[in-house]
């Protein structure tokens, strides 16, 4: 069992390798790669399925009572300053791994048919999708805030690319810029980061416009994974927030106002159901 936990880093590595392979194929074979649409989707789905299977195994070990595992390697050593990278496996991490990989696999299978006739689909879509999934999984496994922040920004970059995938449409181009700027504003504060990522009031303004991206992106980013990143960070830092009662009150009021505001906006939303 120890071997399984030691190889947990393979979970984000699988989709990352898929994005690298697709990116290299695009770079070296820019013309012929369009003929291999199904092969590219198969590579993405296969690699992410492997990550999903490993995630289920890790989750099962946590459910059956395995201890928390934390693996760290020294990254920067300077006098008394030590920066470490690694990964942390606990019940919260294992549940999020299963959630992200399962939703991502289903979205990729759906995207294979949904985006089949899109001209730009084979060149970039699955590459961006795999990179986003790898970034999200890296965020979930991060054992410290520095590593969280690195993957946090990678998730934001990928969401910008995916929301603006149909960049020839002015509405999509504006939507990805709005999402990028709003999330960067949120990233300046420790508490504002989850507010922006989860589209909570008052940094919720990017989410309705982000529906300009392809429908699979709306399902992956906005309904299941990226908006859950803010909740994940709140859960991870809950012991710290417990010592600050006023922060807990702010979180509660922010969630309540956002829920009421979202329901009110939905009443008047007639043209695009995705924005609801």
C-alpha positions in Angstrom: 0.0 0.0 0.0 2.9 2.3 0.7 3.9 2.1 -3.0 0.5 3.4 -4.1 0.8 6.5 -1.9 4.4 7.1 -3.0 3.2 7.2 -6.6 0.3 9.6 -6.1 2.2 12.2 -8.0 1.3 10.1 -11.1 -2.3 11.4 -10.9 -1.5 15.0 -12.2 1.3 13.6 -14.3 -0.9 11.6 -16.6 -3.0 14.5 -17.9 0.1 16.7 -18.0 1.8 14.1 -20.3 -1.3 14.1 -22.5 -1.1 17.8 -22.9 2.6 17.6 -23.7 2.1 14.9 -26.3 -0.7 16.9 -28.0 1.3 20.1 -27.9 4.4 18.4 -29.4 2.2 16.9 -32.1 0.8 20.3 -32.9 4.3 21.8 -33.1 5.9 19.1 -35.2 3.0 18.1 -37.4 0.8 21.2 -37.7 -0.9 20.0 -40.9 -1.2 16.2 -40.6 -2.4 16.2 -37.0 -5.9 17.3 -38.1 -6.3 13.8 -39.6 -6.0 12.2 -36.2 -8.8 13.7 -34.3 -10.0 10.5 -32.7 -6.4 9.5 -31.8 -5.8 12.8 -29.9 -9.1 12.5 -28.0 -8.3 8.8 -27.2 -4.9 9.8 -25.8 -6.4 12.4 -23.5 -9.2 10.1 -22.3 -6.8 7.2 -21.8 -4.3 9.1 -19.7 -7.0 10.8 -17.6 -8.7 7.5 -17.1 -5.5 6.1 -15.6 -5.4 9.0 -13.3 -9.0 8.4 -12.3 -8.4 4.7 -11.5 -5.4 5.6 -9.3 -7.5 8.3 -7.6 -10.2 5.8 -6.8 -7.6 3.5 -5.3 -6.2 6.3 -3.2 -9.6 7.3 -2.0 -10.5 3.7 -1.1 -7.4 3.4 1.0 -8.3 6.6 2.9 -11.9 5.3 3.4 -10.6 2.1 4.9 -8.6 3.9 7.5 -5.1 4.6 6.0 -3.2 7.3 7.7 -2.4 10.7 6.2 0.6 10.7 3.9 2.8 13.7 3.3 5.9 13.6 1.0 8.2 16.6 0.7 11.4 17.4 -1.2 13.6 20.4 -0.7 13.2 22.9 -3.5 15.2 26.0 -2.4 17.8 25.9 0.3 19.2 29.3 1.3 20.6 29.8 4.9 17.6 29.4 7.1 15.1 29.5 4.3 13.8 26.2 3.1 11.1 25.9 0.4 9.7 22.4 -0.2 7.5 20.8 -2.8 5.6 17.6 -2.6 2.1 16.3 -2.1 -0.3 15.6 0.7 -2.8 12.8 0.8 -5.7 13.0 3.3 -9.5 12.3 3.1 -10.1 15.8 1.6 -7.5 15.4 -1.1 -8.7 11.9 -2.0 -12.3 13.0 -2.4 -11.3 16.0 -4.6 -9.1 13.8 -6.7 -12.0 11.5 -7.5 -14.3 14.4 -8.2 -11.9 16.2 -10.6 -10.8 13.1 -12.5 -14.3 11.6 -12.8 -15.9 14.8 -14.1 -13.0 15.5 -16.4 -13.2 12.0 -18.0 -16.9 12.4 -18.6 -16.4 15.9 -20.1 -13.7 14.7 -22.4 -15.8 11.8 -23.6 -18.6 14.2 -24.3 -16.3 16.7 -26.0 -15.0 14.1 -28.4 -18.4 14.2 -30.2 -19.5 17.8 -29.3 -16.3 19.4 -30.7 -15.7 17.0 -33.5 -16.4 19.4 -36.4 -14.8 22.4 -34.8 -11.8 23.6 -36.8 -9.7 24.6 -33.8 -10.7 21.6 -31.6 -8.0 19.2 -32.5 -5.2 21.8 -32.4 -5.8 23.2 -28.9 -9.0 22.0 -27.2 -7.8 18.7 -25.7 -4.4 20.1 -25.0 -5.9 23.0 -22.9 -8.3 20.6 -21.3 -5.6 18.1 -20.2 -3.4 21.0 -18.9 -6.3 22.4 -16.9 -7.0 19.0 -15.3 -3.4 18.5 -14.5 -3.2 22.0 -12.9 -6.4 21.3 -10.8 -5.0 18.0 -9.6 -1.7 19.6 -8.7 -3.6 22.2 -6.7 -5.5 19.5 -4.8 -2.3 17.6 -3.9 -0.3 20.6 -2.8 1.0 20.4 0.8 1.7 24.2 1.2 0.4 27.6 0.1 3.3 28.4 -2.2 2.6 25.3 -4.2 -1.1 25.9 -4.1 -0.5 29.4 -5.5 1.6 28.1 -8.4 -1.2 25.7 -9.5 -3.8 28.2 -8.7 -2.4 30.5 -11.3 -2.0 27.7 -13.8 -5.7 26.9 -13.4 -6.5 30.6 -14.0 -4.4 30.6 -17.2 -6.1 27.5 -18.5 -9.5 28.8 -17.8 -8.6 32.0 -19.7 -7.6 29.9 -22.7 -10.7 27.6 -22.6 -13.2 30.4 -22.0 -11.7 32.2 -25.0 -11.4 29.1 -27.1 -13.8 30.7 -29.7 -11.8 33.9 -29.6 -13.0 35.0 -33.1 -16.3 35.8 -31.3 -16.0 39.2 -29.7 -18.2 38.1 -26.8 -15.9 35.1 -26.0 -12.8 37.3 -26.3 -14.2 39.8 -23.8 -15.5 37.1 -21.5 -12.0 35.4 -21.1 -10.4 38.8 -20.4 -13.1 39.6 -17.8 -12.6 36.2 -16.1 -8.8 36.7 -16.1 -8.8 40.2 -14.7 -11.4 39.4 -12.0 -9.5 36.4 -10.8 -6.3 38.2 -10.7 -7.9 40.9 -8.5 -9.1 38.1 -6.3 -5.7 36.5 -6.1 -4.3 39.6 -4.3 -6.0 38.5 -1.1 -5.9 35.2 0.7 -9.7 35.3 1.3 -10.5 37.0 -2.0 -8.9 34.2 -3.9 -11.6 31.6 -3.1 -14.2 34.3 -3.5 -13.1 35.0 -7.1 -12.5 31.4 -8.1 -15.9 30.3 -6.7 -17.6 33.3 -8.3 -18.9 34.6 -4.9 -20.2 38.1 -4.4 -18.8 40.7 -5.2 -16.4 38.9 -7.6 -19.1 36.8 -9.3 -19.4 39.1 -12.4 -17.1 36.9 -14.6 -19.1 33.7 -14.4 -22.2 34.4 -16.5 -20.1 35.8 -19.3 -17.7 32.8 -19.1 -20.5 30.7 -20.6 -19.4 32.0 -24.0 -17.0 29.2 -24.0 -17.9 25.7 -25.3 -20.5 23.8 -23.3 -18.0 21.1 -22.1 -15.9 23.9 -20.6 -19.0 25.3 -18.8 -19.5 21.8 -17.3 -15.9 21.2 -16.4 -14.8 24.6 -15.1 -17.8 26.4 -13.9 -20.1 23.6 -12.7 -17.7 21.1 -11.1 -14.0 21.8 -10.7 -12.6 25.3 -10.8 -15.4 26.8 -8.8 -14.8 24.0 -6.3 -11.2 25.2 -6.0 -12.2 28.1 -3.8 -14.3 25.7 -1.6 -11.3 23.4 -1.4 -9.0 26.1 -0.2 -11.5 27.2 2.4 -11.7 23.6 3.7 -7.9 23.2 3.7 -7.4 26.4 5.7 -10.4 25.8 8.0 -8.2 25.3 11.1 -6.8 28.8 10.5 -10.2 30.4 10.0 -11.5 28.8 13.2 -9.1 31.0 15.1 -10.6 34.1 13.4 -14.4 34.2 14.2 -15.0 37.3 12.1 -13.6 35.6 9.0 -16.0 32.7 9.5 -18.8 35.3 9.7 -17.6 36.9 6.5 -17.5 33.6 4.7 -21.1 32.7 5.8 -22.5 36.1 4.8 -20.7 36.0 1.5 -22.2 32.6 0.7 -25.7 33.6 1.7 -25.6 36.8 -0.3 -24.2 35.0 -3.4 -26.9 32.3 -3.2 -29.7 34.9 -2.9 -28.2 37.0 -5.7 -27.7 34.1 -8.0 -31.3 32.9 -7.5 -32.6 36.4 -8.2 -30.6 36.8 -11.4 -31.8 33.3 -12.6 -35.4 34.5 -12.4 -34.7 37.0 -15.2 -32.4 34.9 -17.3 -34.3 33.8 -20.4 -31.9 33.7 -23.4 -29.1 31.4 -22.2 -29.8 28.7 -19.7 -26.1 28.0 -19.2 -25.8 31.4 -17.4 -28.3 30.1 -14.8 
